[in-house]
Amino acid sequence: MSVSQFEQLDRFEDHDESYDRALLQTAITEAFAFLNAGARQEAIDRIKQYQDLAARSDAGCYIFGLIYFNADDLRHALTWFDRALALRPAFLEALSARAIVLQRVGQPKDALESFDAILKLRPHDAETLFNMGVILQSLGRVADALAAYEDALRWSPAHCEALTIRGALLERFGRLDEALACFDAIDTIRPDNSSNLFNKGSVLQKLGRYKEALAAYEEAARRGRPDAETELNRGNVLQKLGRLEEALAAYDLSSRYRRGYPQALYNKGIALQGLGRPQDALAAYDAALALVASYYEASCNRGNVLHELGHLGDALAAFTYALKIRPGFVLALDQSREHFAPIGPCRRGYPVLQRGLAA
């Protein structure tokens, strides 16, 4: 929250106290200067002696609230916003500021009440609807949050933050085509948004549109997001397309961007198995387990590689370890039954290389 020092103070009530008013304005000006210089305590100290003057008007209370807010003194900020609203209950800026403070101090339900009050005065306020969505989502009311984001977009279709969160929720609910439409809309509004391209690639990947997903990840990297997550997902898509050597290079890049990234090591192991390099795959799974001992999927795949190499005792130990961490893990059960059932039919194990890669 920010405000010109005197934008609101212009409404200061005229009590024929021009001298006091000038002192107050000077103190406010200097307080904002201290804030801009990062001197929070000095900003607060500068206005303390003028509290009685500020309390005479809703604008003065609001500006003092902003100073305390920007000084990260949320308790006193809330007090001043409440004073402003006591003088003018329909003070929209103070209502919004109060709601933001309440959200920051962990009182989301009270924050919702302030946002509701704003909507009664200004029902088509997209930013308020968006903020309500954020709070509702934090309270676990996801369906209500989604409705709030949709209302925000009804009045402000280019609200990129609302589009982003709505798209993420729709992706979470499996409504992938609708999620993709959100990310496509952002791409039109902010074509240089690399994070949005990453989100778009994620949805395209889940839709099985791997070539388009790959293009999205590569464009995200070109536009400034060459990071571990992008390379991990690029590797996953390349592996789906059967381009295992390129996938392997992507996983190596992912590990370079984030040292000790177990997911990249695990997926690298799968690619190495596909390339017929079981010893290297085993090393990748071992490295992943060294970082996360409870990585039961890596232990299961490690068991398959050990079985392939003829180390049957170690393979059984790897499957057993996976099941100890995650009892009932179907893949480990199937693989151990397939490899070690002494006689009779057994359920066919899932081929490791056909496992769905983690997105």
Residue, then its C-alpha position, 0 to 999 in steps of 0.5 A: m500500500s502506498v499513497s501520496q503524502f497529502e493525497q488523502l490529507d487534503r480532506f483534513e478538517d479545517h479547525d483554523e489550525s493552519y500552523d498545526r496542520a503545517l507541522l503535521q504535513t511536514a512530519i508526514t513528509e519526513a516520515f515517508a522520506f525515512l521509509n523510502a530510506g529504509a529507516r522504519q523506526e525513525a519514520i515512526d518516531r517522527i510522527k508520534q508527537y502528532q497523533d492527536l492532530a492526525a486523529r481529528s480526520d479520517a484522512g490523517c488516521y489513514i495516512f498514519g496507518l500507512i506509515y505504520f504499515n510500511a514500517d511493518d508495525l501491523r498492530h498499530a497500523l490496524t489501530w489507525f485504520d480502525r480509527a479512520l473507519a470509525l470516522r468514515p465507515a465507507f472509507l474504501e481505501a481504509l477498508s482495503a488496507r484494514a483487510i490486508v493487515l488482517q490477512r497479514v496478521g492471520q485473521p482471514k475471517d475478519a479480513l473477509e468481512s472488510f472485503d465484503a464491506i467494500l463489495k457492498l459499496r463497490p460490487h464490481d471491484a475486481e481487486t477486492l474479489f481477487n483478494m477474497g479469492v486468495i483468503l477463501q483459498s487459504l481457508g480451504r474454501v476452494a470452490d468459493a475461491l474459484a468463484a471469486y476469481e471468476d467474478a474478478l475476471r468478469w469485471s477485469p478479464a485481463h487480471c493476470e493474477a486471477l487468471t494464473i490462480r484460476g488456471a492452477l486450480l482448474e489444473r488441480f481439479g483436472r479441468l485441463d482445457e479450461a486451465l489451458a485457456c487461462f494460461d493462453a489468455i495470459d500469454t496474449i496479455r503478457p507474452d514475456n511471462s516465462s512462468n506462465l509458459f511453464n504453467k502452460g507446458s504443464v497442462l499441455q503435458k497432462l493433456g498428452r500434447y507433448k510437442e506443444a508442451l516441449a515448445a512451451y518449456e523451451e520458450a520459457a527457458r528462452r524468456g528467462r526461466p532456465d531453472a531446475e523445474t523447467e529442465l526437469n519437465r522438459g526432460n520428462v516430455l522429451q522422454k515421452l517423445g522417445r528422445l532419451e539422450e536429450a532427456l538425459a541432458a535435460y536432467d543433468l541441467s536440472s541437477r546443475y541448476r539445483r544441486g541435490y535434486p532427487q527428482a532429477l536423479y530419479n528421472k535420469g535413472i529411468a532414462l538411463q534404463g531406457l538407454g540400456r545403461p543399468q549400471d548408470a541407472l543404478a548409480a542415479y537411483d542410489a544418488a536419489l536415495a542418498l538425498v531422500a532415504s524415503y524415496y520409495e519409488a527410487s528404491c523400487n526402480r533400483g530393485n528392478v535394475l538389480h534384478e536385471l543385473g542378477h543381484l537377486g538378494d539385493a533386488l528383493a531387499a530394495f523392493t522390501y525397503a520400498l514396501k516398508i516405507r510405503p506399505g501397499f505400494v502397488l508397483a513394488l508388490d507387483q515387481s517383487r511378485e513377478h521376480f520372486a514368485p516361486i511357482g504359479p501365475c502372478r500378476r504381471g508387473y508394470p514395466v518400469l519404463q512405462r511408468g508415468l513420470a512425475a510432472 
